Amino acid sequence: MMMVEEYRSLTGAQKAAILMMALGEEPCARLFALMHEDEIKEIPVYALFSASFLD
């Protein structure tokens, strides 16, 4: 159950970044267009370009 515990320890912003990575570039861009600037700033930028924190 380690993965469940690791998932639960992620912040909402980290979970959003994972979703955006899974969606791909175009859907992610459409999602960003619907978000407020403050919401976008909360998403870890490194997570959008690398899945290294998932290792």
Buried (B, 14 or more C-beta within 10 A) or exposed (E): EEEEEEEEEBEEBBEBBBEBBEEEEEEBEEBBEEEEEEEEEBBBEEBBEEEEEEE
